[in-house]
């Protein structure tokens, strides 16, 4: 059971960093139009889209990725709690 939880935790951590890279790419002009940007969009947008539907931007600033990262961190913490129980 520990091995499965450790693998899932590592995948969550990898996804967290991919989200961070994708979010920072929005600050660089035309970065999301590159091949890497398109690949990250295919990976990250399905997760970010529900947050964008419910959390409106504040002016020109989209704060929904912050909540998406917080939810992912909570899921990672919950996974570690489950590991502690078993």
Secondary structure, DSSP 4 states (H G I P E B T S, - for coil): -HHHHHHHHHHHHHHHHHHHHHHHHTTSTTGGGSHHHHHHHHHHHHHHHHHHHHS--BTTB--HHHHHHHHHHHHHHHHHHHHHH-
